[in-house]
Amino acid sequence: MKKYLLKSLAFAACAFLASDALAANYVVVSAEGSDDVEFAIGNSPKVTFTATDLVIASAEATVSYPLTTAVTFRFSDTSGIADVATTAASFRLDGDMLTASGLAAGDTLEVYDLRGMRLAAAAAIDGEAGVEIGAASGILIVKTNKTSFKIAK
């Protein structure tokens, strides 16, 4: 009877721990001497080893840790994003001209392609900045001092 009770308790504990992991949306990787890195479980992070490193990779990031470093994993229901700031800036694309309104004096408007190459930049005057983005097409990154957006042209 004692054995049966102990087996039942062990099974219940395993089921409880497994349900926590299944309910989690993120796995958080911590290593001594570095910042925590979060991976969305939906992106199927993969853990592999090289001769000298532990490597964790997904579509969003790849990190590696020396095998001599202590690494811990924990599951989380939420990302580490505590607050999302809103911006008063608005953007308008008219042909090849991108205009930003609602910027602070001295803010910079920058446009990058997906390779990270800066295509255009301008400083805000009276809360507005405009840049000619020419023949650029596809997904572009629009960056101001406080925020960044993706746009499709």
C-alpha positions in Angstrom: 0.0 0.0 0.0 2.9 2.4 0.9 4.5 1.7 -2.5 1.3 2.4 -4.3 0.8 5.7 -2.4 4.4 6.8 -3.1 4.1 5.9 -6.8 0.9 7.9 -7.0 2.4 10.9 -5.4 5.5 10.8 -7.7 3.2 10.5 -10.7 1.1 13.5 -9.5 4.3 15.6 -9.0 5.6 14.8 -12.4 2.2 15.6 -14.0 2.1 18.9 -12.1 5.7 19.9 -13.2 5.0 18.9 -16.8 1.8 21.0 -16.9 3.8 24.0 -15.9 6.3 23.5 -18.8 3.4 22.9 -21.3 1.6 26.1 -20.2 4.8 28.2 -20.7 5.3 30.3 -23.7 9.0 31.1 -23.2 12.1 29.4 -22.1 14.5 31.7 -20.3 18.2 30.9 -20.5 20.5 32.4 -17.8 24.3 32.2 -17.5 26.6 33.7 -15.0 28.0 37.0 -16.2 25.5 37.6 -19.0 21.9 38.8 -19.5 18.9 36.4 -19.6 17.9 35.4 -23.1 14.2 34.5 -23.8 13.2 32.1 -26.6 9.6 31.7 -27.7 8.7 28.0 -27.4 6.6 28.4 -30.6 9.9 29.1 -32.5 11.2 25.7 -31.5 14.6 26.6 -30.0 17.2 23.9 -30.6 20.0 23.1 -28.1 23.2 21.6 -29.5 26.8 21.2 -28.4 30.1 21.9 -30.1 33.5 20.8 -28.7 33.6 23.9 -26.5 30.1 25.5 -26.4 26.5 25.0 -25.6 24.5 26.5 -28.6 20.8 27.5 -28.4 19.3 28.7 -31.7 15.9 29.7 -33.0 14.6 31.9 -35.8 14.8 34.9 -33.4 18.3 34.5 -31.9 21.4 32.3 -31.5 23.5 32.3 -28.4 26.4 30.2 -27.3 27.9 29.6 -23.9 31.2 28.0 -23.0 30.7 24.5 -21.5 32.6 25.8 -18.4 29.8 28.3 -17.7 26.9 27.4 -15.5 23.7 27.7 -17.6 20.1 27.4 -16.2 16.8 27.1 -18.0 13.4 28.1 -16.7 9.9 28.3 -18.2 7.9 31.5 -18.3 4.3 32.4 -19.3 5.2 36.0 -20.2 8.1 37.7 -22.0 10.4 40.0 -20.1 8.7 43.0 -21.7 7.3 45.0 -18.8 5.8 48.0 -20.6 5.4 49.1 -24.2 5.8 52.8 -24.7 3.5 54.6 -27.1 4.7 57.2 -29.5 2.9 60.3 -30.9 4.9 59.9 -34.1 3.0 59.1 -37.3 4.4 58.1 -40.6 3.2 58.7 -44.2 4.6 57.2 -47.4 3.7 59.1 -50.5 5.4 57.6 -53.5 9.2 57.7 -52.7 8.7 60.3 -49.9 8.5 59.1 -46.3 7.3 61.8 -43.8 7.3 61.5 -40.0 5.2 63.8 -37.9 5.0 64.3 -34.1 8.7 64.0 -33.5 10.6 65.9 -30.8 12.9 68.7 -31.9 16.3 67.3 -32.9 15.0 63.7 -33.4 16.4 61.8 -36.3 14.4 59.9 -38.9 16.4 57.0 -40.4 15.5 54.3 -43.0 17.3 51.0 -43.3 16.9 48.0 -45.5 16.9 44.5 -44.1 20.7 44.1 -44.5 21.1 47.1 -42.1 22.2 49.5 -44.8 21.1 53.1 -44.0 19.2 54.3 -47.0 18.2 57.8 -45.8 18.3 60.1 -42.8 17.0 63.5 -41.8 16.7 65.6 -38.6 13.3 66.8 -37.4 12.4 70.4 -37.8 9.3 71.7 -36.1 8.3 68.1 -35.2 8.5 66.8 -38.8 11.1 65.0 -40.9 11.0 63.7 -44.5 13.3 61.5 -46.5 13.4 60.4 -50.1 13.7 56.6 -50.2 14.0 56.3 -53.9 13.9 52.9 -55.6 14.1 51.0 -52.3 11.3 48.3 -52.1 10.3 45.5 -49.8 10.4 45.6 -46.0 12.2 48.7 -44.6 13.0 49.6 -41.0 12.1 53.2 -40.1 13.8 54.4 -36.9 13.5 57.5 -34.8 15.2 58.3 -31.5 12.5 56.6 -29.5 11.1 53.8 -31.7 11.4 51.8 -34.8 8.8 50.4 -37.2 8.8 48.0 -40.2 7.1 49.2 -43.3 6.4 47.6 -46.7 7.0 49.6 -49.9 
